[in-house]
Amino acid sequence: MLVSEINTTMGFHFDYVKTPDNLMIRWGHAPTVAVPARGTVLLLNGRTEYMEKYGEVAEELNQRGFAVYSCDWRGQGLSDRLLADGQKGHVRGFEDYLTDLEQVMAIVNRHQAPEPFILMGHSMGGHIAARFLERHPDVFARVVMTSPMIDIQLPALLPRYLLRLMVRMAVGRGLQGAYVPGSGEFNARERRFDGNPLTSDRARFERHIAMIEDNPRLAVGGVTYGWLAAAFRSIDHVATATFAGAFPVPLLMVTAGEDQIVSLPAQARFCRHVPDCHWTRIEGARHEVLVETDTRRALFWEAFDGFLAG
C-alpha cells in the first residue's frame, strides 16, 4: 500500500523504499487514465530537485498517455540526507545514485508498468540516465535528456586542472563533507528571480520557491568537495567518445541556449558520437528547460512528441 502522502494538486502518489545501504528513498508514481497506456516514463530530476517540482511535467506526460515514475535522490528532496547538515549537496559516488534508481526500477517491474519504457532525465538526472543505460542497455526504448550534465561549467577565472587539484587535496585531507568555496546553505540569493540562471519564467520560479518555503526540508544548498570529486570521476567516465559511441538506444538531447550550469560544447560532442542522437537547441532558454516559459516549453514538447512518434 502507498502511504497517505498524496498531493492532489499534482497527481504523484508517494512512498518510500529502503536501499541496500539502509537509506530511505522517496519515490512517486503518477498513473495515466489512458487506455491503453502508451508506455512508462522514468523521470529523473536534477541536483537539488524534488518530485513536486515536476508535477506539471508528470501531468503533461499523463495526458500523452504515459505512466510516470520518479524519485528523490539520496541527499535531497524528502529522501534521507547523508550528512548532519542536510543542506549540503553530498554523495560518495555517482554509483550510489544508480543504487537508488535500481530500487525504483524494481518497483516499476513489480507494478508491471506498461511498456515501452522511456528514460527522461534533466541535468544530473540526464547524467545518471546515461550511466544507468550502460548497466541496462536493453530495458529502455528511448531516452530524453534536457540540459544533461555531460560536463559542468566552471568559473572562467579558475582553470579546470587547478580546481580538480584543489578538490583532490581537500578530499585527501578529510574535507569531503565540507562545502566547496562559494557554496553554502540555500539562502536569500536563491530565492530571487532576477538574475537567476535556472528559468526566465517568474511564475514557475516563484512556485518552486513557495514549495520550499512551505516545506523547508526540500531545500538543498551548494555542493561538498565529496560531491564535486564524485562528479568529476563520473564525468571522466561519461564524457568520452567511447562511452557515447556505445549509447544503446535513440536519444533526444534538448539543449538550453542560455545555460550557465552545464557545458554546451560537451553536450554537442556527446551527441555527435551517439549513434542515433536527435538534437534540439531552445534559444533563450536557461538551464531548466522544463520549467521555462510556455513558448519555450512548447518547443520542448514539440521535439518530444516528434521523437516519440518517429
Solvent accessible surface area in square Angstrom, and as a share of the most:
residue,aa,sasa,rsa
1,M,229,1.02
2,L,66,0.33
3,V,65,0.38
4,S,110,0.71
5,E,61,0.27
6,I,79,0.40
7,N,52,0.27
8,T,124,0.72
9,T,117,0.68
10,M,15,0.07
11,G,35,0.33
12,F,0,0.00
13,H,55,0.24
14,F,2,0.01
15,D,21,0.11
16,Y,70,0.27
17,V,27,0.16
18,K,116,0.49
19,T,4,0.03
20,P,104,0.65
21,D,58,0.30
22,N,110,0.56
23,L,30,0.15
24,M,69,0.31
25,I,0,0.00
26,R,0,0.00
27,W,12,0.04
28,G,0,0.00
29,H,35,0.16
30,A,0,0.00
31,P,62,0.39
32,T,24,0.14
33,V,146,0.84
34,A,37,0.29
35,V,143,0.82
36,P,118,0.74
37,A,30,0.23
38,R,109,0.40
39,G,0,0.00
40,T,2,0.01
41,V,0,0.00
42,L,4,0.02
43,L,4,0.02
44,L,1,0.01
45,N,2,0.01
46,G,1,0.01
47,R,59,0.22
48,T,41,0.24
49,E,5,0.02
50,Y,6,0.02
51,M,1,0.00
52,E,22,0.10
53,K,20,0.08
54,Y,5,0.02
55,G,4,0.04
56,E,49,0.22
57,V,2,0.01
58,A,0,0.00
59,E,85,0.38
60,E,30,0.13
61,L,0,0.00
62,N,26,0.13
63,Q,132,0.59
64,R,61,0.22
65,G,4,0.03
66,F,3,0.01
67,A,5,0.04
68,V,0,0.00
69,Y,4,0.01
70,S,3,0.02
71,C,1,0.01
72,D,0,0.00
73,W,1,0.00
74,R,5,0.02
75,G,5,0.05
76,Q,5,0.02
77,G,1,0.01
78,L,19,0.09
79,S,6,0.04
80,D,54,0.28
81,R,60,0.22
82,L,52,0.26
83,L,56,0.28
84,A,122,0.94
85,D,48,0.25
86,G,22,0.21
87,Q,40,0.18
88,K,45,0.19
89,G,5,0.05
90,H,19,0.08
91,V,0,0.00
92,R,163,0.59
93,G,8,0.08
94,F,3,0.01
95,E,79,0.35
96,D,19,0.10
97,Y,4,0.01
98,L,2,0.01
99,T,33,0.19
100,D,0,0.00
101,L,0,0.00
102,E,48,0.21
103,Q,35,0.16
104,V,0,0.00
105,M,15,0.06
106,A,40,0.31
107,I,3,0.02
108,V,2,0.01
109,N,85,0.44
110,R,164,0.60
111,H,87,0.39
112,Q,160,0.71
113,A,10,0.08
114,P,50,0.31
115,E,129,0.58
116,P,60,0.38
117,F,18,0.08
118,I,2,0.01
119,L,0,0.00
120,M,1,0.00
121,G,1,0.01
122,H,4,0.02
123,S,10,0.06
124,M,1,0.00
125,G,0,0.00
126,G,0,0.00
127,H,0,0.00
128,I,1,0.01
129,A,0,0.00
130,A,1,0.01
131,R,20,0.07
132,F,1,0.00
133,L,1,0.01
134,E,88,0.39
135,R,116,0.42
136,H,51,0.23
137,P,57,0.36
138,D,135,0.70
139,V,54,0.31
140,F,8,0.03
141,A,46,0.35
142,R,50,0.18
143,V,0,0.00
144,V,0,0.00
145,M,0,0.00
146,T,0,0.00
147,S,0,0.00
148,P,0,0.00
149,M,6,0.03
150,I,2,0.01
151,D,17,0.09
152,I,19,0.10
153,Q,79,0.35
154,L,39,0.20
155,P,84,0.53
156,A,106,0.83
157,L,175,0.87
158,L,46,0.23
159,P,60,0.38
160,R,90,0.33
161,Y,157,0.60
162,L,64,0.32
163,L,17,0.08
164,R,48,0.18
165,L,73,0.36
166,M,67,0.30
167,V,2,0.01
168,R,148,0.54
169,M,112,0.50
170,A,7,0.05
171,V,52,0.30
172,G,69,0.66
173,R,184,0.67
174,G,50,0.48
175,L,69,0.34
176,Q,79,0.35
177,G,23,0.22
178,A,33,0.25
179,Y,49,0.18
180,V,17,0.10
181,P,95,0.60
182,G,74,0.71
183,S,37,0.24
184,G,24,0.23
185,E,96,0.43
186,F,32,0.13
187,N,68,0.35
188,A,65,0.51
189,R,145,0.53
190,E,61,0.27
191,R,91,0.33
192,R,137,0.50
193,F,31,0.13
194,D,110,0.57
195,G,78,0.75
196,N,12,0.06
197,P,44,0.28
198,L,55,0.27
199,T,1,0.01
200,S,31,0.20
201,D,20,0.10
202,R,118,0.43
203,A,77,0.60
204,R,25,0.09
205,F,11,0.05
206,E,83,0.37
207,R,95,0.35
208,H,12,0.05
209,I,21,0.11
210,A,52,0.40
211,M,49,0.22
212,I,15,0.07
213,E,103,0.46
214,D,125,0.65
215,N,39,0.20
216,P,93,0.59
217,R,158,0.58
218,L,5,0.02
219,A,6,0.04
220,V,8,0.05
221,G,8,0.07
222,G,13,0.13
223,V,19,0.11
224,T,0,0.00
225,Y,27,0.10
226,G,7,0.07
227,W,13,0.04
228,L,12,0.06
229,A,14,0.11
230,A,2,0.01
231,A,0,0.00
232,F,9,0.04
233,R,136,0.50
234,S,4,0.02
235,I,6,0.03
236,D,78,0.41
237,H,80,0.36
238,V,0,0.00
239,A,42,0.33
240,T,57,0.33
241,A,54,0.42
242,T,117,0.68
243,F,22,0.09
244,A,0,0.00
245,G,37,0.36
246,A,77,0.60
247,F,10,0.04
248,P,58,0.37
249,V,18,0.10
250,P,31,0.20
251,L,0,0.00
252,L,4,0.02
253,M,0,0.00
254,V,0,0.00
255,T,3,0.02
256,A,0,0.00
257,G,8,0.08
258,E,91,0.41
259,D,9,0.05
260,Q,115,0.51
261,I,65,0.33
262,V,1,0.00
263,S,15,0.10
264,L,34,0.17
265,P,83,0.52
266,A,3,0.02
267,Q,0,0.00
268,A,37,0.28
269,R,115,0.42
270,F,7,0.03
271,C,14,0.08
272,R,170,0.62
273,H,87,0.39
274,V,8,0.05
275,P,97,0.61
276,D,60,0.31
277,C,32,0.19
278,H,82,0.37
279,W,126,0.44
280,T,37,0.22
281,R,96,0.35
282,I,1,0.01
283,E,107,0.48
284,G,23,0.22
285,A,0,0.00
286,R,62,0.23
287,H,8,0.04
288,E,10,0.05
289,V,0,0.00
290,L,6,0.03
291,V,4,0.02
292,E,0,0.00
293,T,35,0.20
294,D,98,0.51
295,T,101,0.59
296,R,64,0.23
297,R,10,0.04
298,A,58,0.45
299,L,81,0.40
300,F,0,0.00
301,W,16,0.06
302,E,121,0.54
303,A,19,0.14
304,F,0,0.00
305,D,54,0.28
306,G,47,0.45
307,F,11,0.05
308,L,27,0.14
309,A,84,0.65
310,G,77,0.74
